[in-house]
Amino acid sequence: MLYSETQVKTLDGLLRPLQAFLLVEIAVLGIGSSITDYDGFVIAAASAAAKGLKPFVDFPFAQGPLLAYLYAPLVRLFGPELLPARLLGVAFAWLLYLLTLKTATRWFAQSRGTDRHGPLVAVILTLMWVLYPEFLGMLPRIGSKESVASFFCLMSVC
């Protein structure tokens, strides 16, 4: 069933406030979540990587090396601080949302042969992100295997 122009405009009008709410939610949860030992673990690894040391070779690191290297430029610029690391996590979460949205709407349009359902898919996917606390709870761990697993769980439901 194709949607009328009025229904599409209504869905488009609903999407922007939902996205604004999601961005605020990601920022508040990402910056304001309690400090954990994981924060220090990642920032220390990034600090070592910023000095040219290699994960697994020069220092122990229980995650894949990508996270240490992603945070290393921040440590070079701002020192081993919590706020820049949290802001990078917020940016990664927002980019992951946009990638998920683009992938889901494109895949749905290709599988249905029409992009008329795009606004509905976008609204549903955005609502899932707003209401999916397991993913947003992983903000301090963006880039880790838990956030990637959350991404695939989100995609499988969509």
WOBELTA-V319905 format. One record per backbone hydrogen bond with DSSP energy under -0.5 kcal/mol. CO is the residue of the C=O (numbers start at 1). NH is the residue of the N-H. Records with the same first field share a line. If there is no record, write none. Layout:
CO = NH ; NH
This chain:
4 = 8
5 = 9
6 = 10
7 = 11
8 = 12
9 = 13
10 = 14
11 = 15
12 = 16
13 = 17
14 = 18
15 = 19
16 = 20
17 = 21
18 = 22
19 = 23
20 = 24
21 = 25
22 = 26
23 = 27
24 = 28
25 = 29
26 = 30
27 = 31
28 = 32
29 = 33
36 = 39 ; 40
37 = 41
38 = 42
39 = 43
40 = 44
41 = 45
42 = 46
43 = 47
44 = 48
45 = 49
46 = 50
47 = 51
48 = 53
49 = 52
54 = 57 ; 58 ; 59
59 = 56
64 = 67
65 = 69
66 = 70
67 = 71
68 = 72
69 = 73
71 = 75
72 = 76
73 = 77
74 = 78
75 = 79
79 = 81
81 = 85
82 = 86
83 = 87
84 = 88
85 = 89
86 = 90
87 = 91
88 = 92
89 = 93
90 = 94
91 = 95
92 = 96
93 = 97
94 = 98
95 = 99
96 = 100
97 = 101
98 = 102
99 = 103
100 = 104
101 = 105
102 = 106
103 = 107
104 = 108
105 = 109
106 = 110
107 = 111
108 = 112
109 = 113 ; 114
115 = 118
117 = 121
118 = 122
119 = 123
120 = 124
121 = 125
122 = 126
123 = 127
124 = 128
125 = 129
126 = 130
127 = 131
128 = 132
129 = 132
131 = 133
132 = 135 ; 136
133 = 137
135 = 138
136 = 139
138 = 141
139 = 142
141 = 144 ; 147
144 = 148
145 = 149
146 = 150
147 = 151
148 = 152
149 = 153
150 = 154
151 = 155
152 = 156
153 = 157
154 = 158
